[in-house]
Amino acid sequence: MLKHLLMAALLLCSAAASAQSVFDVRLDPAPYSRTEAREQALRLVLARITGDRAQDSWVQDEALGDLQRYLQSEPDGPGYNARFDGEALLPLLQSGGLDIWLEPRPPVLVWLLDEGRPRSEADRAWRQASSAYQLPLLWPLWDLQEHMQIDTARLFEPGMLRDASARYGADYWLAVEDDGERLRWQLFGKDDDQALTEGALAAGDEAATALLAALNRYWVAEAGGREPPRADNPDPLEPLSLGQDAPGELSILVSGLRRFTDSIRLEQQLRALDGVEQAYVAESAGHQFRFRLVVAGSRASVLQAVAALPGLSAAGEREFTFRGGE
C-alpha cells in the first residue's frame, strides 16, 4: 500500500512537472556570466527536445548565433531561469530535419546499487540530472521484503525486478550498478521481456547526467516524433516597405520565402558575404522578409553580391524574389 502511495505521489509530481514547459530551464548553480548562462540554457533545451541530436546539427549553431530571437523571458528565482520561445524554435528544429518530442517523459523507478549498497533516495547529482531533462524518478524503499526477494548479484537478469517494480505500479524501471569505476544500467518495461536499452559509463559526478541524457535520447527516438511541418508562409496582409537605412546599414526586401528554412538559409548566406558584419531579420510578414545588413564598406558592392546569390532575382533596387524553392 505504501509503495502505491509513493507512486501516486510521484505521479502528482510528474503531473506538476508536465505543466512546466520543455522550453523552461533553471540552472542552479548557474554560470556567473549571463551570456554563458543563456547559452547553457539554450543548449539544454535543444538537448532535451531533440535527444542531444541538435549538437551535431547546424541548428544549434544557428540558434546560439541569434539567441535573443529565441529567448522569451528570464523569470526571477534562484540560479538562472529562462523561458525560450517554442513558436520560434520549433520551425528551426523542423527545418533541420530533427526528431523532437515535447511530451512529458514517463516516470521511472530506479534500482541503484552504489558500490554494493542499495540506494533509496537521489543525491544532488541525480536530482539535478532529473530536473535538467525533466525525467521524473522514483526511488524504492528497499524494505525487508525487497532485500529478501532481490538477488543483487543478478540485478540485470530479465524479470529479477519485475515483481518488486509492479508493487510500486511502475511501468518502467532502471537497473543501475555503480562499482566506483563504472556505472552499468538497463531500462526495463512491464510489457517487455528484455531490456529496452542499456549502457555503461564512467562513474563519477557526471554519470547521472550522462545516464539520463542517454535515457532521454531513447524516449525521443522511440517517439520518432517529427512535429507536423508548418504550413507555407502565406501572402502578407500588408506588403512590407524598405524605409530609410542608417549609416552603415543596408536593408533588402525579399519576397517568396514560403518556408521557414528558406529564410534561415538565406540569412546564413547573407552573413557570409564579404563586407557584411551582421545580417538579421528586421521584420517579416507572410512570405516577405526585410533583412538588415550591417556593412563595413561599400553598400553597392554588397548589394551586387546579394544580387548574385543563387535563388534570388532582382525585383527592384533593393528588392528581390526568392525562387530557390522552385
C-alpha positions in Angstrom: 0.0 0.0 0.0 2.8 2.4 0.9 4.5 1.7 -2.4 1.4 2.6 -4.3 1.1 5.8 -2.3 4.7 6.6 -3.2 3.9 6.1 -6.9 0.8 8.2 -6.6 2.8 10.9 -5.1 5.3 10.7 -7.9 2.6 10.8 -10.5 1.3 14.0 -8.9 4.8 15.5 -9.0 5.0 14.3 -12.6 1.7 16.0 -13.5 3.1 19.2 -11.9 6.3 18.8 -13.9 4.3 18.3 -17.1 2.7 21.6 -16.6 6.2 23.1 -16.9 7.1 23.7 -20.5 10.0 21.9 -22.0 11.2 25.3 -23.1 11.7 26.4 -19.4 15.1 26.0 -17.8 16.5 26.6 -14.4 20.3 26.4 -13.8 21.2 26.2 -10.2 24.1 26.6 -9.7 24.4 28.9 -12.8 27.4 30.3 -14.6 28.4 33.7 -13.3 28.3 35.2 -16.8 24.8 35.9 -18.1 25.9 35.2 -21.6 27.3 31.8 -20.6 24.1 31.0 -18.7 21.9 31.8 -21.6 23.9 29.7 -24.0 24.0 26.8 -21.5 20.2 27.0 -21.0 19.6 27.0 -24.8 21.8 24.0 -25.3 19.9 22.2 -22.6 16.5 22.9 -24.1 17.8 21.7 -27.5 19.3 18.6 -26.0 16.0 17.9 -24.1 13.8 18.2 -27.1 16.0 16.5 -29.7 17.8 13.9 -27.6 21.1 15.7 -28.0 20.9 15.5 -31.8 20.9 19.3 -32.2 24.5 19.5 -31.0 25.6 17.7 -34.2 23.4 19.9 -36.5 23.8 23.4 -37.9 20.5 24.1 -36.0 22.3 24.6 -32.7 24.9 27.0 -34.2 22.1 29.0 -35.8 20.1 29.2 -32.5 23.2 30.2 -30.5 24.1 32.8 -33.1 20.8 34.6 -32.8 19.9 33.6 -29.2 17.9 36.8 -28.5 15.4 35.8 -31.2 14.6 32.6 -29.2 14.8 33.9 -25.6 11.4 34.8 -24.4 12.0 35.8 -20.8 14.2 35.4 -17.8 12.0 35.0 -14.8 13.2 35.8 -11.3 14.2 32.9 -9.0 17.2 31.1 -7.6 20.0 30.4 -10.0 19.3 31.4 -13.6 15.9 30.9 -15.1 15.0 31.2 -18.8 12.0 30.6 -21.0 12.5 30.1 -24.7 10.0 30.8 -27.5 8.7 27.4 -28.7 6.9 29.1 -31.6 10.2 30.4 -32.9 12.4 27.3 -32.0 10.2 24.6 -33.4 10.3 25.7 -37.1 14.1 25.9 -36.8 14.3 22.4 -35.5 11.9 21.2 -38.2 14.0 22.9 -40.9 17.0 20.9 -39.6 15.0 17.6 -40.0 15.5 16.7 -36.4 13.2 14.3 -34.5 11.7 16.1 -31.5 9.5 15.1 -28.6 7.6 17.6 -26.5 5.5 15.3 -24.3 6.2 14.6 -20.6 8.6 11.7 -20.1 7.2 8.7 -18.2 8.1 8.1 -14.5 10.9 5.6 -14.0 11.7 3.6 -10.8 15.5 3.5 -10.1 17.0 0.4 -8.5 20.6 1.5 -7.8 23.4 -0.4 -6.2 26.1 2.1 -5.2 29.3 0.1 -4.6 27.1 -2.8 -3.5 24.8 -0.8 -1.2 21.2 -0.3 -2.3 20.2 3.4 -2.5 16.7 4.5 -1.6 17.0 8.2 -2.5 18.5 10.6 -5.0 21.6 12.6 -4.3 22.2 16.1 -5.7 23.7 14.8 -8.9 20.6 12.7 -9.6 18.2 15.5 -8.7 20.0 17.9 -11.0 20.0 15.4 -13.9 16.4 14.6 -13.4 15.5 18.3 -13.4 17.7 19.1 -16.4 15.9 16.5 -18.6 12.5 16.7 -16.9 12.7 13.0 -16.2 10.6 12.0 -13.1 12.3 9.4 -11.0 11.0 7.2 -8.1 13.3 5.6 -5.6 12.3 2.3 -3.9 12.2 1.7 -0.2 14.5 -1.3 -0.3 12.5 -2.7 2.6 12.9 -6.2 4.1 10.7 -7.8 1.5 12.8 -6.4 -1.3 16.1 -7.3 0.3 14.8 -10.9 0.6 13.3 -11.1 -2.9 16.0 -9.3 -5.0 19.3 -11.1 -5.6 21.6 -8.0 -6.2 24.1 -10.2 -7.9 21.5 -10.9 -10.6 20.2 -7.3 -10.8 20.3 -7.3 -14.6 18.5 -10.6 -15.2 15.2 -10.0 -17.1 12.4 -10.5 -14.6 14.5 -10.0 -11.4 13.0 -6.6 -10.6 9.6 -7.2 -12.3 7.5 -8.2 -9.3 9.2 -5.7 -7.0 8.6 -2.9 -9.5 5.0 -4.0 -10.0 4.3 -3.3 -6.3 5.1 0.3 -7.0 2.9 0.3 -10.0 5.9 1.2 -12.2 5.6 0.9 -15.9 9.4 1.4 -16.4 12.4 0.8 -14.1 16.1 1.2 -14.3 18.6 -1.3 -13.0 21.8 0.6 -12.2 25.1 -0.7 -10.7 27.9 1.8 -9.7 31.1 0.0 -8.7 33.0 3.2 -8.2 34.7 2.9 -11.6 32.0 2.1 -14.0 28.2 2.6 -14.0 26.2 0.0 -15.8 22.5 0.4 -16.5 19.5 -1.1 -18.2 15.9 0.1 -18.8 13.1 -2.3 -18.5 9.3 -2.0 -19.2 6.5 -4.0 -17.7 5.3 -5.3 -21.1 8.8 -6.4 -22.3 10.8 -9.5 -21.6 14.2 -8.0 -22.4 15.9 -4.7 -21.6 14.7 -1.8 -23.8 18.0 -0.1 -23.8 21.3 -0.2 -21.9 24.7 1.3 -21.5 27.9 1.7 -19.4 29.5 4.9 -18.3 32.5 6.0 -16.3 31.5 6.5 -12.7 31.7 10.0 -11.2 29.8 13.2 -10.6 28.7 13.4 -14.3 27.5 9.8 -14.5 23.8 10.5 -13.6 23.6 13.3 -16.1 25.1 11.1 -18.8 22.7 8.3 -18.0 19.6 10.4 -18.1 20.8 12.1 -21.3 21.0 8.6 -22.8 17.6 7.8 -21.4 16.2 11.0 -22.9 17.7 10.1 -26.3 15.9 6.7 -26.1 12.5 8.4 -25.4 12.9 10.8 -28.3 14.0 8.1 -30.7 11.1 5.9 -29.6 8.6 8.7 -30.1 10.1 9.1 -33.6 8.2 12.3 -33.5 8.8 14.9 -36.1 6.3 17.6 -35.5 4.0 18.2 -38.4 5.6 20.6 -40.8 4.4 24.2 -40.6 2.2 25.5 -43.4 3.9 27.5 -46.0 4.2 31.2 -45.3 1.1 32.9 -46.7 0.8 36.1 -48.7 1.3 39.1 -46.4 -1.8 41.0 -45.4 0.1 44.2 -45.9 3.2 44.3 -48.0 6.4 45.4 -46.3 8.3 48.6 -47.2 12.1 49.2 -47.1 12.2 52.6 -45.3 15.4 54.5 -44.7 18.7 53.0 -43.7 21.0 54.4 -41.0 24.7 54.9 -41.9 26.5 51.6 -42.2 23.2 49.7 -42.8 21.7 48.1 -45.9 18.1 46.8 -45.9 16.8 44.4 -48.5 13.3 43.1 -49.1 12.9 39.5 -50.2 9.6 38.0 -51.3 8.8 34.4 -51.9 10.3 32.9 -48.8 7.5 30.4 -48.4 9.2 28.0 -45.9 10.9 28.9 -42.7 14.0 27.0 -43.7 14.3 29.3 -46.8 14.6 32.4 -44.6 17.2 30.7 -42.3 19.4 29.6 -45.2 19.2 33.0 -46.9 20.1 34.7 -43.6 23.2 32.4 -43.3 24.2 33.3 -46.9 23.9 37.0 -46.2 26.0 36.8 -43.1 28.8 35.1 -45.1 29.1 37.8 -47.8 32.3 39.8 -47.9 31.7 43.2 -46.3 28.8 42.1 -44.2 29.4 42.2 -40.5 26.0 41.2 -39.4 22.7 40.2 -41.0 19.3 39.6 -39.4 15.6 39.6 -40.0 14.3 43.1 -39.1 10.7 42.4 -40.0 8.6 39.7 -41.7 5.0 39.4 -43.0 3.9 36.2 -44.6 6.5 35.2 -47.2 8.1 38.7 -47.2 11.2 39.3 -45.1 13.1 42.6 -44.6 16.7 41.8 -43.8 19.0 44.4 -42.3 22.7 44.1 -43.1 25.5 45.9 -41.2 28.1 46.7 -43.8 31.7 47.8 -43.2 32.4 49.2 -46.7 30.6 49.8 -50.0 26.9 49.3 -49.9 26.9 49.0 -53.7 29.4 46.1 -53.7 27.4 44.3 -51.0 24.2 44.8 -52.9 25.8 43.4 -56.1 26.9 40.3 -54.1 23.4 39.9 -52.8 22.0 40.0 -56.3 24.4 37.2 -57.3 23.2 34.8 -54.6 21.7 31.6 -56.1 17.9 31.6 -55.9 17.4 35.4 -55.8 16.2 37.5 -58.7 16.1 41.3 -58.6 12.7 42.9 -58.4 13.8 46.4 -57.7 16.8 48.4 -56.4 16.9 46.6 -53.0 14.0 44.2 -53.6 14.4 40.5 -54.6 12.2 37.5 -55.3 13.3 34.2 -53.9 13.0 31.3 -56.4 15.2 28.8 -54.7 12.3 26.5 -53.7 11.0 26.2 -57.3 
